[in-house]
Amino acid sequence: MHMKNQNRISTKGLTLIELLVALVICGVVIGGIYRVFIAQSKAHTVQEQVVEVQQGIRSAMEILLRDLRMAGYDNDSLTSNISIVNPVVVDPVNGDQKVTVNYEYDDTHRHEVMYYLDNGNLRRQLTIWPDVGASTSTNDVILEHVEGLNFTYGVDTNSDGSLDSWVSAGAIGINKVMAVRVALTASPDQTNPDVKNWVSPRTLTSAVTIRNLCFKR
């Protein structure tokens, strides 16, 4: 009797059907884990691109606003050979997408800085004008994948020294520019299909008062 029980136990095992069911269950579990991994990987990539484009816009905006704040700066020193005639140069036709500012860098150099779009790149063209000799120029891309750059201008319409309204470049006329508002829109690199399908362009808007012009009558 004892030998029969031992034989019965030793012959028990997995049938082919049980093995197939186990394999199917394992496949479903592994497939689920793989899908979760892919989804998490895409989400991580998208988040990285969002952070990168936001940081890029903020950095480019800071550089642009720094130059705008300097527009018209002239220390009026007796040792200075620099005079700022055109602090802010706005093209009536293209000035909504382009602006040029001038300021004194030191007693012997004037900086002329122009911002404009070129095939999706935000460019900063710096021309250094010495009081003696020839000028030198550099042209750098400070932000890629730019979809929009727009300038609007705060003007003093009644010469009372205060900002009265915001206008486009073509409506400035003889009014004095007191402030500039910038709207900058950029998107991540679109070569990654995950980013292309899930990340929308980001826009940052900021305004700066041109103090060097506000205090000059």
MDAnalysis code that builds the backbone (N, CA, C; Angstrom):
import MDAnalysis as mda
import numpy as np

u = mda.Universe.empty(651, n_residues=217, atom_resindex=np.repeat(np.arange(217), 3), trajectory=True)
u.add_TopologyAttr("name", ["N", "CA", "C"] * 217)
u.add_TopologyAttr("resid", np.arange(1, 218))
u.add_TopologyAttr("resname", ["MET", "HIS", "MET", "LYS", "ASN", "GLN", "ASN", "ARG", "ILE", "SER", "THR", "LYS", "GLY", "LEU", "THR", "LEU", "ILE", "GLU", "LEU", "LEU", "VAL", "ALA", "LEU", "VAL", "ILE", "CYS", "GLY", "VAL", "VAL", "ILE", "GLY", "GLY", "ILE", "TYR", "ARG", "VAL", "PHE", "ILE", "ALA", "GLN", "SER", "LYS", "ALA", "HIS", "THR", "VAL", "GLN", "GLU", "GLN", "VAL", "VAL", "GLU", "VAL", "GLN", "GLN", "GLY", "ILE", "ARG", "SER", "ALA", "MET", "GLU", "ILE", "LEU", "LEU", "ARG", "ASP", "LEU", "ARG", "MET", "ALA", "GLY", "TYR", "ASP", "ASN", "ASP", "SER", "LEU", "THR", "SER", "ASN", "ILE", "SER", "ILE", "VAL", "ASN", "PRO", "VAL", "VAL", "VAL", "ASP", "PRO", "VAL", "ASN", "GLY", "ASP", "GLN", "LYS", "VAL", "THR", "VAL", "ASN", "TYR", "GLU", "TYR", "ASP", "ASP", "THR", "HIS", "ARG", "HIS", "GLU", "VAL", "MET", "TYR", "TYR", "LEU", "ASP", "ASN", "GLY", "ASN", "LEU", "ARG", "ARG", "GLN", "LEU", "THR", "ILE", "TRP", "PRO", "ASP", "VAL", "GLY", "ALA", "SER", "THR", "SER", "THR", "ASN", "ASP", "VAL", "ILE", "LEU", "GLU", "HIS", "VAL", "GLU", "GLY", "LEU", "ASN", "PHE", "THR", "TYR", "GLY", "VAL", "ASP", "THR", "ASN", "SER", "ASP", "GLY", "SER", "LEU", "ASP", "SER", "TRP", "VAL", "SER", "ALA", "GLY", "ALA", "ILE", "GLY", "ILE", "ASN", "LYS", "VAL", "MET", "ALA", "VAL", "ARG", "VAL", "ALA", "LEU", "THR", "ALA", "SER", "PRO", "ASP", "GLN", "THR", "ASN", "PRO", "ASP", "VAL", "LYS", "ASN", "TRP", "VAL", "SER", "PRO", "ARG", "THR", "LEU", "THR", "SER", "ALA", "VAL", "THR", "ILE", "ARG", "ASN", "LEU", "CYS", "PHE", "LYS", "ARG"])
u.atoms.positions = np.array([
    [0.841, -1.199, 0.000],
    [0.000, 0.000, 0.000],
    [0.875, 1.246, 0.000],
    [1.905, 1.213, 0.754],
    [2.837, 2.340, 0.819],
    [3.536, 2.540, -0.514],
    [3.887, 1.502, -1.204],
    [4.564, 1.581, -2.504],
    [3.628, 2.155, -3.558],
    [2.346, 1.842, -3.522],
    [1.382, 2.374, -4.498],
    [1.261, 3.890, -4.367],
    [1.218, 4.382, -3.131],
    [1.116, 5.826, -2.930],
    [2.345, 6.552, -3.458],
    [3.509, 5.951, -3.252],
    [4.744, 6.560, -3.745],
    [4.761, 6.634, -5.262],
    [4.304, 5.584, -5.922],
    [4.265, 5.575, -7.384],
    [3.295, 6.617, -7.912],
    [2.159, 6.764, -7.203],
    [1.141, 7.725, -7.647],
    [1.686, 9.153, -7.542],
    [2.421, 9.473, -6.472],
    [2.985, 10.808, -6.282],
    [4.075, 11.094, -7.293],
    [4.906, 10.117, -7.577],
    [6.043, 10.328, -8.464],
    [5.629, 10.567, -9.903],
    [4.479, 10.093, -10.288],
    [4.044, 10.249, -11.675],
    [3.266, 11.538, -11.897],
    [2.965, 12.309, -10.796],
    [2.241, 13.560, -10.968],
    [3.178, 14.641, -11.504],
    [2.691, 15.571, -12.405],
    [3.474, 16.668, -12.966],
    [2.581, 17.592, -13.760],
    [3.210, 18.590, -14.485],
    [2.455, 19.540, -15.296],
    [2.059, 18.911, -16.617],
    [0.826, 19.132, -16.963],
    [0.370, 18.670, -18.287],
    [0.736, 19.728, -19.315],
    [0.629, 19.416, -20.583],
    [0.948, 20.350, -21.659],
    [0.032, 21.565, -21.609],
    [-1.230, 21.358, -21.316],
    [-2.188, 22.466, -21.237],
    [-1.814, 23.406, -20.098],
    [-1.465, 22.861, -18.953],
    [-1.071, 23.689, -17.823],
    [0.177, 24.515, -18.141],
    [1.112, 23.881, -18.846],
    [2.333, 24.580, -19.232],
    [2.025, 25.732, -20.180],
    [1.142, 25.491, -21.139],
    [0.766, 26.543, -22.093],
    [0.051, 27.701, -21.390],
    [-0.818, 27.393, -20.457],
    [-1.513, 28.427, -19.695],
    [-0.516, 29.271, -18.911],
    [0.453, 28.616, -18.296],
    [1.474, 29.343, -17.534],
    [2.290, 30.261, -18.439],
    [2.620, 29.751, -19.633],
    [3.372, 30.575, -20.577],
    [2.569, 31.784, -21.040],
    [1.288, 31.584, -21.278],
    [0.426, 32.699, -21.697],
    [0.344, 33.754, -20.604],
    [0.172, 33.307, -19.357],
    [0.099, 34.244, -18.237],
    [1.407, 35.018, -18.107],
    [2.531, 34.328, -18.227],
    [3.832, 35.007, -18.152],
    [3.987, 36.023, -19.283],
    [3.526, 35.637, -20.489],
    [3.616, 36.554, -21.630],
    [2.793, 37.806, -21.413],
    [1.593, 37.654, -20.862],
    [0.730, 38.806, -20.598],
    [1.380, 39.733, -19.570],
    [1.933, 39.146, -18.504],
    [2.578, 39.945, -17.461],
    [3.785, 40.695, -18.028],
    [4.632, 39.985, -18.795],
    [5.821, 40.621, -19.373],
    [5.420, 41.720, -20.353],
    [4.361, 41.451, -21.154],
    [3.885, 42.464, -22.095],
    [3.389, 43.714, -21.377],
    [2.691, 43.530, -20.270],
    [2.205, 44.668, -19.493],
    [3.349, 45.482, -18.924],
    [4.345, 44.755, -18.391],
    [5.510, 45.451, -17.835],
    [6.241, 46.238, -18.920],
    [6.341, 45.652, -20.122],
    [7.027, 46.322, -21.233],
    [6.281, 47.587, -21.653],
    [4.942, 47.497, -21.710],
    [4.156, 48.676, -22.085],
    [4.321, 49.799, -21.068],
    [4.323, 49.446, -19.786],
    [4.517, 50.451, -18.748],
    [5.895, 51.092, -18.872],
    [6.907, 50.264, -19.156],
    [8.265, 50.776, -19.315],
    [8.353, 51.749, -20.491],
    [7.758, 51.392, -21.629],
    [7.786, 52.261, -22.808],
    [7.057, 53.565, -22.529],
    [5.896, 53.469, -21.870],
    [5.130, 54.676, -21.562],
    [5.914, 55.599, -20.632],
    [6.558, 55.015, -19.620],
    [7.343, 55.823, -18.700],
    [8.545, 56.456, -19.394],
    [9.146, 55.703, -20.320],
    [10.297, 56.223, -21.059],
    [9.893, 57.404, -21.944],
    [8.731, 57.284, -22.613],
    [8.239, 58.393, -23.449],
    [7.904, 59.605, -22.592],
    [7.259, 59.369, -21.466],
    [6.894, 60.481, -20.582],
    [8.136, 61.202, -20.077],
    [9.182, 60.427, -19.759],
    [10.426, 61.029, -19.286],
    [11.063, 61.875, -20.384],
    [11.075, 61.360, -21.617],
    [11.644, 62.099, -22.741],
    [10.880, 63.392, -22.985],
    [9.556, 63.292, -22.966],
    [8.726, 64.478, -23.180],
    [8.977, 65.520, -22.096],
    [9.042, 65.080, -20.843],
    [9.267, 66.005, -19.739],
    [10.623, 66.685, -19.855],
    [11.641, 65.923, -20.263],
    [12.973, 66.498, -20.444],
    [12.948, 67.590, -21.510],
    [12.236, 67.324, -22.622],
    [12.169, 68.295, -23.704],
    [11.401, 69.544, -23.287],
    [10.337, 69.362, -22.515],
    [9.566, 70.506, -22.026],
    [10.444, 71.401, -21.148],
    [11.169, 70.782, -20.224],
    [12.053, 71.541, -19.335],
    [13.135, 72.248, -20.136],
    [13.692, 71.548, -21.128],
    [14.774, 72.123, -21.923],
    [14.305, 73.347, -22.702],
    [13.133, 73.251, -23.345],
    [12.661, 74.384, -24.142],
    [12.271, 75.546, -23.240],
    [11.704, 75.269, -22.076],
    [11.353, 76.352, -21.156],
    [12.596, 77.068, -20.639],
    [13.619, 76.298, -20.305],
    [14.867, 76.915, -19.842],
    [15.520, 77.724, -20.951],
    [15.455, 77.196, -22.180],
    [16.031, 77.908, -23.318],
    [15.342, 79.238, -23.564],
    [14.006, 79.247, -23.489],
    [13.256, 80.490, -23.683],
    [13.594, 81.489, -22.592],
    [13.648, 81.027, -21.343],
    [13.956, 81.943, -20.243],
    [15.356, 82.543, -20.394],
    [16.323, 81.721, -20.774],
    [17.691, 82.217, -20.931],
    [17.779, 83.250, -22.049],
    [17.146, 82.937, -23.192],
    [17.164, 83.877, -24.313],
    [16.450, 85.170, -23.959],
    [15.338, 85.059, -23.235],
    [14.593, 86.250, -22.838],
    [15.417, 87.133, -21.907],
    [16.159, 86.532, -20.990],
    [16.983, 87.303, -20.068],
    [18.056, 88.095, -20.819],
    [18.663, 87.461, -21.817],
    [19.686, 88.156, -22.608],
    [19.061, 89.326, -23.358],
    [17.899, 89.082, -23.969],
    [17.214, 90.117, -24.729],
    [16.795, 91.287, -23.837],
    [16.202, 90.983, -22.690],
    [15.747, 92.039, -21.786],
    [16.914, 92.834, -21.206],
    [18.025, 92.175, -20.998],
    [19.207, 92.887, -20.485],
    [19.638, 93.973, -21.455],
    [19.651, 93.658, -22.748],
    [20.019, 94.665, -23.744],
    [18.969, 95.766, -23.840],
    [17.685, 95.389, -23.744],
    [16.638, 96.406, -23.788],
    [16.755, 97.379, -22.614],
    [17.082, 96.862, -21.447],
    [17.242, 97.738, -20.276],
    [18.399, 98.724, -20.461],
    [19.394, 98.318, -21.238],
    [20.557, 99.172, -21.455],
    [20.321, 100.217, -22.541],
    [19.246, 100.085, -23.310],
    [18.998, 100.992, -24.438],
    [19.057, 102.444, -23.986],
    [19.842, 103.236, -24.713],
    [19.951, 104.657, -24.419],
    [20.923, 105.016, -23.320],
    [21.578, 104.035, -22.717],
    [22.503, 104.357, -21.624],
    [23.658, 105.212, -22.142],
    [23.891, 106.316, -21.470],
    [24.989, 107.236, -21.788],
    [25.406, 107.872, -20.469],
    [26.636, 107.592, -20.040],
    [27.031, 108.065, -18.704],
    [27.354, 109.556, -18.660],
    [27.364, 110.200, -19.840],
    [27.571, 111.654, -19.890],
    [28.851, 112.097, -19.196],
    [29.813, 111.205, -19.146],
    [31.092, 111.548, -18.512],
    [31.884, 112.506, -19.391],
    [32.673, 113.371, -18.750],
    [33.518, 114.294, -19.503],
    [34.603, 113.565, -20.284],
    [34.937, 112.355, -19.829],
    [35.970, 111.578, -20.520],
    [35.404, 110.704, -21.629],
    [34.070, 110.671, -21.761],
    [33.445, 109.794, -22.738],
    [33.398, 110.447, -24.116],
    [33.714, 109.659, -25.122],
    [33.644, 110.112, -26.507],
    [32.414, 109.550, -27.226],
    [31.506, 108.937, -26.477],
    [30.353, 108.255, -27.072],
    [29.080, 109.063, -26.834],
    [28.292, 109.174, -27.876],
    [26.984, 109.835, -27.789],
    [25.935, 108.916, -28.408],
    [24.839, 108.705, -27.691],
    [23.780, 107.820, -28.170],
    [22.691, 108.655, -28.826],
    [22.602, 108.536, -30.139],
    [21.633, 109.317, -30.905],
    [20.318, 108.567, -31.068],
    [20.400, 107.275, -31.360],
    [19.201, 106.458, -31.600],
    [19.166, 105.289, -30.609],
    [18.612, 105.492, -29.430],
    [18.603, 104.424, -28.418],
    [17.859, 103.174, -28.865],
    [16.656, 103.357, -29.426],
    [15.857, 102.231, -29.916],
    [15.500, 102.496, -31.364],
    [15.930, 101.599, -32.239],
    [15.645, 101.734, -33.664],
    [14.578, 100.704, -34.022],
    [13.392, 101.203, -34.429],
    [12.272, 100.322, -34.751],
    [11.896, 100.524, -36.206],
    [11.994, 99.456, -36.975],
    [11.575, 99.487, -38.373],
    [10.049, 99.509, -38.423],
    [9.424, 100.518, -39.060],
    [7.963, 100.581, -39.101],
    [7.316, 99.382, -39.787],
    [8.077, 98.719, -40.669],
    [7.533, 97.576, -41.415],
    [7.804, 96.263, -40.689],
    [9.049, 96.058, -40.262],
    [9.448, 94.781, -39.666],
    [9.692, 94.858, -38.158],
    [9.371, 95.994, -37.555],
    [9.693, 96.188, -36.148],
    [8.923, 95.320, -35.177],
    [7.846, 94.672, -35.627],
    [7.128, 93.756, -34.741],
    [7.898, 92.459, -34.530],
    [8.854, 92.174, -35.431],
    [9.675, 90.965, -35.305],
    [11.166, 91.268, -35.195],
    [11.514, 92.548, -35.108],
    [12.939, 92.905, -35.063],
    [13.099, 94.213, -34.302],
    [14.171, 94.300, -33.515],
    [14.446, 95.544, -32.792],
    [15.956, 95.726, -32.674],
    [16.378, 96.995, -32.669],
    [17.795, 97.331, -32.508],
    [17.927, 98.349, -31.384],
    [18.879, 98.132, -30.498],
    [19.120, 99.076, -29.395],
    [20.577, 99.504, -29.410],
    [20.796, 100.711, -28.913],
    [22.142, 101.265, -28.808],
    [22.385, 101.737, -27.386],
    [23.597, 101.512, -26.894],
    [23.967, 102.020, -25.573],
    [25.485, 102.139, -25.470],
    [25.910, 102.974, -24.552],
    [27.334, 103.153, -24.316],
    [27.868, 102.006, -23.474],
    [28.911, 101.372, -23.977],
    [29.530, 100.279, -23.229],
    [30.617, 100.805, -22.301],
    [31.446, 101.684, -22.832],
    [32.438, 102.394, -22.022],
    [32.735, 103.721, -22.710],
    [33.732, 104.424, -22.231],
    [33.997, 105.783, -22.734],
    [34.373, 105.828, -24.210],
    [34.760, 104.695, -24.783],
    [35.243, 104.708, -26.172],
    [34.509, 103.727, -27.078],
    [33.445, 103.062, -26.576],
    [32.749, 102.065, -27.402],
    [31.233, 102.165, -27.238],
    [30.544, 102.058, -28.363],
    [29.085, 101.981, -28.380],
    [28.680, 100.596, -28.867],
    [27.688, 100.003, -28.192],
    [27.163, 98.708, -28.610],
    [25.834, 98.898, -29.342],
    [25.756, 98.297, -30.504],
    [24.511, 98.265, -31.271],
    [24.075, 96.797, -31.362],
    [22.908, 96.480, -30.793],
    [22.456, 95.090, -30.719],
    [21.119, 94.941, -31.444],
    [21.068, 93.998, -32.353],
    [19.837, 93.738, -33.097],
    [19.375, 92.306, -32.848],
    [18.078, 92.150, -32.573],
    [17.458, 90.835, -32.407],
    [16.478, 90.609, -33.545],
    [16.556, 89.411, -34.136],
    [15.654, 89.086, -35.238],
    [15.601, 87.574, -35.434],
    [14.589, 87.126, -36.186],
    [14.442, 85.709, -36.490],
    [15.066, 85.386, -37.836],
    [15.707, 84.215, -37.899],
    [16.321, 83.753, -39.140],
    [16.132, 82.247, -39.262],
    [15.155, 81.839, -40.073],
    [14.883, 80.411, -40.287],
    [14.684, 79.647, -38.981],
    [13.867, 80.192, -38.105],
    [13.569, 79.519, -36.851],
    [14.590, 79.718, -35.754],
    [15.583, 80.556, -35.996],
    [16.608, 80.843, -34.993],
    [16.498, 82.293, -34.531],
    [16.560, 82.509, -33.221],
    [16.623, 83.861, -32.683],
    [18.085, 84.277, -32.658],
    [18.393, 85.348, -33.396],
    [19.773, 85.795, -33.520],
    [20.000, 87.117, -32.785],
    [21.183, 87.226, -32.218],
    [21.645, 88.462, -31.573],
    [22.876, 88.937, -32.325],
    [22.708, 90.029, -33.043],
    [23.829, 90.598, -33.796],
    [24.378, 91.790, -33.022],
    [25.604, 91.673, -32.595],
    [26.266, 92.726, -31.823],
    [27.318, 93.407, -32.686],
    [27.182, 94.726, -32.834],
    [28.176, 95.520, -33.538],
    [28.788, 96.495, -32.540],
    [30.097, 96.448, -32.426],
    [30.814, 97.317, -31.499],
    [31.442, 98.455, -32.292],
    [31.006, 99.680, -31.954],
    [31.505, 100.863, -32.644],
    [32.475, 101.624, -31.735],
    [33.760, 101.632, -32.083],
    [34.716, 102.425, -31.292],
    [34.662, 103.892, -31.727],
    [35.139, 104.772, -30.870],
    [35.161, 106.180, -31.261],
    [36.187, 106.449, -32.355],
    [37.164, 105.545, -32.458],
    [38.177, 105.649, -33.513],
    [38.368, 104.272, -34.135],
    [38.377, 104.204, -35.453],
    [38.639, 102.941, -36.118],
    [37.371, 102.259, -36.594],
    [37.546, 101.049, -37.132],
    [36.444, 100.306, -37.738],
    [35.664, 99.513, -36.690],
    [34.411, 99.220, -37.016],
    [33.560, 98.443, -36.123],
    [33.825, 96.954, -36.285],
    [33.454, 96.186, -35.278],
    [33.510, 94.722, -35.341],
    [32.128, 94.169, -35.022],
    [31.832, 93.002, -35.571],
    [30.475, 92.480, -35.419],
    [30.489, 90.976, -35.182],
    [29.552, 90.509, -34.335],
    [29.328, 89.084, -34.117],
    [27.837, 88.804, -34.274],
    [27.520, 87.592, -34.674],
    [26.122, 87.217, -34.880],
    [25.933, 85.811, -34.315],
    [25.183, 85.715, -33.217],
    [25.038, 84.444, -32.512],
    [23.578, 84.006, -32.466],
    [23.368, 82.694, -32.539],
    [22.044, 82.114, -32.324],
    [21.878, 81.885, -30.826],
    [20.880, 82.518, -30.222],
    [20.690, 82.354, -28.776],
    [19.509, 81.434, -28.464],
    [18.719, 81.077, -29.488],
    [17.630, 80.118, -29.272],
    [17.225, 79.511, -30.603],
    [17.097, 78.180, -30.621],
    [16.674, 77.464, -31.822],
    [15.201, 77.065, -31.724],
    [14.650, 76.625, -32.867],
    [13.268, 76.142, -32.947],
    [12.264, 77.205, -32.484],
    [12.529, 78.441, -32.884],
    [11.645, 79.548, -32.511],
    [10.504, 79.628, -33.529],
    [9.292, 79.683, -33.022],
    [8.116, 79.770, -33.891],
    [7.510, 81.170, -33.917],
    [7.878, 82.006, -32.961],
    [7.320, 83.347, -32.943],
    [8.142, 84.308, -32.116],
    [8.317, 85.517, -32.645],
    [8.971, 86.605, -31.918],
    [8.172, 87.864, -32.214],
    [7.617, 88.475, -31.182],
    [6.774, 89.642, -31.387],
    [7.092, 90.734, -30.379],
    [7.293, 91.950, -30.911],
    [7.548, 93.116, -30.072],
    [6.357, 94.075, -30.155],
    [5.925, 94.567, -29.015],
    [4.996, 95.694, -28.965],
    [5.617, 96.765, -28.088],
    [5.223, 98.007, -28.339],
    [5.953, 99.126, -27.751],
    [5.025, 100.014, -26.924],
    [5.467, 100.300, -25.695],
    [4.749, 101.232, -24.843],
    [5.234, 102.642, -25.136],
    [4.321, 103.543, -25.507],
    [4.724, 104.868, -25.948],
    [4.067, 105.968, -25.109],
    [4.734, 107.092, -25.099],
    [4.225, 108.314, -24.461],
    [3.631, 109.167, -25.578],
    [2.313, 109.280, -25.625],
    [1.652, 109.973, -26.732],
    [1.441, 111.459, -26.483],
    [1.581, 111.909, -25.228],
    [1.323, 113.324, -24.947],
    [2.508, 114.030, -24.277],
    [3.657, 113.382, -24.342],
    [4.906, 113.990, -23.847],
    [4.858, 114.369, -22.373],
    [4.119, 113.577, -21.576],
    [4.081, 113.868, -20.143],
    [5.029, 112.975, -19.347],
    [5.803, 112.155, -20.059],
    [6.785, 111.310, -19.393],
    [6.248, 110.005, -18.860],
    [5.002, 109.664, -19.184],
    [4.424, 108.404, -18.707],
    [3.938, 107.576, -19.891],
    [3.842, 106.285, -19.672],
    [3.397, 105.376, -20.722],
    [1.883, 105.493, -20.893],
    [1.451, 105.710, -22.132],
    [0.031, 105.919, -22.396],
    [-0.647, 104.740, -23.094],
    [0.062, 104.050, -23.981],
    [-0.572, 102.941, -24.695],
    [0.485, 102.015, -25.296],
    [0.035, 100.793, -25.607],
    [0.889, 99.811, -26.275],
    [0.501, 99.760, -27.746],
    [1.492, 99.863, -28.626],
    [1.212, 99.913, -30.055],
    [2.169, 98.996, -30.806],
    [1.832, 98.718, -32.058],
    [2.723, 97.971, -32.934],
    [3.785, 98.905, -33.489],
    [4.766, 98.345, -34.164],
    [5.876, 99.152, -34.678],
    [5.393, 100.223, -35.651],
    [4.430, 99.861, -36.480],
    [3.964, 100.803, -37.484],
    [3.191, 101.973, -36.919],
    [2.749, 101.883, -35.665],
    [1.937, 102.949, -35.060],
    [2.729, 103.831, -34.107],
    [4.032, 103.640, -34.004],
    [4.836, 104.448, -33.081],
    [4.903, 105.901, -33.543],
    [5.203, 106.095, -34.799],
    [5.297, 107.448, -35.335],
    [6.363, 108.253, -34.615],
    [5.970, 109.460, -34.177],
    [6.927, 110.330, -33.496],
    [6.874, 110.157, -31.976],
    [6.043, 109.245, -31.515],
    [5.900, 109.040, -30.075],
    [7.163, 108.428, -29.482],
    [7.415, 108.749, -28.225],
    [8.597, 108.248, -27.540],
    [8.344, 106.861, -26.971],
    [9.266, 105.953, -27.237],
    [9.163, 104.588, -26.719],
    [9.589, 104.577, -25.261],
    [8.705, 104.086, -24.398],
    [8.983, 104.030, -22.960],
    [9.240, 102.608, -22.460],
    [8.705, 101.635, -23.181],
    [8.820, 100.236, -22.751],
    [8.679, 99.328, -23.968],
    [9.129, 98.104, -23.798],
    [9.008, 97.105, -24.858],
    [8.477, 95.811, -24.247],
    [7.491, 95.228, -24.916],
    [6.955, 93.940, -24.486],
    [7.353, 92.896, -25.528],
    [7.850, 91.769, -25.042],
    [8.357, 90.717, -25.919],
    [7.572, 89.433, -25.690],
    [7.121, 88.820, -26.775],
    [6.497, 87.497, -26.714],
    [7.355, 86.547, -27.541],
    [7.873, 85.522, -26.890],
    [8.791, 84.577, -27.534],
    [8.212, 83.173, -27.445],
    [8.053, 82.535, -28.610],
    [7.477, 81.192, -28.675],
    [8.475, 80.240, -29.307],
    [8.714, 79.102, -28.661],
    [9.643, 78.105, -29.182],
    [9.092, 76.719, -28.898],
    [9.593, 75.753, -29.656],
    [9.168, 74.361, -29.487],
    [10.399, 73.473, -29.362],
    [10.241, 72.257, -28.817],
    [11.377, 71.335, -28.734],
    [11.794, 70.847, -30.115],
    [12.923, 70.187, -30.156],
    [13.404, 69.558, -31.380],
    [12.357, 68.547, -31.859],
    [11.888, 68.714, -33.104],
    [10.799, 67.887, -33.608],
    [11.259, 66.583, -34.264],
    [12.547, 66.253, -34.176],
    [13.019, 65.018, -34.792],
    [12.556, 63.779, -34.029],
    [12.264, 63.943, -32.742],
    [11.753, 62.833, -31.937],
    [10.244, 62.760, -32.110],
    [9.700, 61.639, -32.653],
    [8.255, 61.555, -32.894],
    [7.427, 61.664, -31.624],
    [7.947, 61.190, -30.502],
    [7.212, 61.296, -29.237],
    [7.025, 62.759, -28.853],
    [8.083, 63.541, -29.013],
    [8.017, 64.957, -28.683],
    [7.104, 65.681, -29.657],
    [7.215, 65.340, -30.931],
    [6.417, 66.001, -31.965],
    [4.928, 65.828, -31.720],
    [4.534, 64.674, -31.250],
    [3.118, 64.385, -31.074],
    [2.558, 64.884, -29.749],
    [3.420, 65.103, -28.754],
    [2.913, 65.359, -27.410],
    [3.284, 66.707, -26.820],
    [4.310, 67.370, -27.339],
    [4.768, 68.622, -26.739],
    [4.368, 69.799, -27.627],
    [3.559, 70.682, -27.108],
    [3.143, 71.866, -27.847],
    [4.156, 72.990, -27.618],
    [4.199, 73.987, -28.501],
    [5.125, 75.110, -28.313],
    [4.869, 75.833, -26.996],
    [5.930, 76.417, -26.456],
    [5.844, 77.168, -25.211],
    [6.078, 78.653, -25.502],
    [5.327, 79.518, -24.825],
    [5.435, 80.966, -25.028],
    [5.735, 81.658, -23.711],
    [6.672, 82.590, -23.767],
    [7.000, 83.422, -22.612],
    [6.848, 84.886, -23.020],
    [6.107, 85.638, -22.231],
    [5.896, 87.061, -22.501],
    [6.431, 87.879, -21.335],
    [7.175, 88.921, -21.662],
    [7.736, 89.779, -20.620],
    [7.840, 91.204, -21.149],
    [7.781, 92.149, -20.235],
    [7.884, 93.564, -20.605],
    [8.949, 94.236, -19.751],
    [9.619, 95.209, -20.349],
    [10.663, 95.931, -19.634],
    [10.507, 97.426, -19.891],
    [10.622, 98.207, -18.840],
    [10.624, 99.660, -18.966],
    [12.044, 100.121, -19.284],
    [12.160, 100.951, -20.299],
    [13.483, 101.438, -20.701],
    [13.800, 102.668, -19.868],
    [14.417, 102.439, -18.740],
    [14.629, 103.495, -17.751],
    [15.496, 104.635, -18.270],
    [16.468, 104.304, -19.112],
    [17.354, 105.348, -19.625],
    [16.626, 106.331, -20.529],
    [15.504, 105.915, -21.088],
    [14.705, 106.808, -21.917],
    [13.634, 107.514, -21.111],
    [13.103, 106.840, -20.104],
    [12.038, 107.435, -19.296],
    [12.514, 108.674, -18.547],
    [13.772, 108.671, -18.131],
    [14.283, 109.773, -17.322],
    [14.915, 110.879, -18.164],
    [14.827, 110.692, -19.498],
    [15.396, 111.734, -20.365],
    [14.257, 112.464, -21.070],
    [14.289, 113.732, -21.038],
    [13.266, 114.553, -21.687],
    [13.843, 115.189, -22.944],
])
